[in-house]
Amino acid sequence: MGHAGMAAAAVRYLRSAGAPNTTGRVEPLPRPDLRAVGDDERAPIDPAEFRRVLGNFATGVTVVTAPAGGGEDEPAGPAGFACQSFSALSLDPPLIAFMVGRTSTTWPRIARAGVFCVNILGAHQGDLCRGFAVSGADKFAGVAHDPAPVSGSPRLAGAPAWIDCTIHAVHTGGDHLIVVGRVDALGTADGDGAPLLFHRGRFGRLTD
């Protein structure tokens, strides 16, 4: 049931229960007060245990790319890094989000470009992902790609889907940044589209 269907069902229930609100409108709940967690409120979570437990959440895998910046101090060629912290965020307007470590050497190049392309990797692209997970190498050596239609960011050959974006907002999140992208174009490739999965530190794939 979609959001509209759930709202309609809630209105019908309130009417049948004889609630005093007979206008058919459901009043929103008060907005909660939001605040940051204080240092003295943080539980002593061991980083290794945090990784172990959160590793039970299976995710897809992407490569986020950006076009060559052309700056004097930048490496030649486009930028890209492997990213599993990716999600859809909003339908109207169309927004997606990914998380990147503050120590990433690739993120500043993407930030300067102001645009990026999310390449959703297929089950056969584990080696490609490993290549984009290392630092200091020419990640695009031998990798076939063409420019995404709006940003010109590398669109990797063989990826089941791609999402071409403009940077919409950047938020802090502990030792990571939360990057929100506004979707300018997107599409899928021919083929079965089976995704590459990551679970408990290992790549996997869907099975029947």
Buried (B, 14 or more C-beta within 10 A) or exposed (E): EEEEEEEEEEBEEBEEEEEEEEEEEEEEEEEEEEEEEEEEEEEEEEEEEEEEEEBEEEBBBBBBBBBBBEEEEBBEBBBBBBBBBBEEBEEEEBBBBBBBBEEBEBBEBBBEBEBBBBBBBBBBBBEBBEBBBEEEEEBBEEBEBEBBBBBBBBBBEBBBBBBBBBBBEBEEEEEBBBBBBBBBBBEEBEEEEEBBBBEEEEBBEEEE
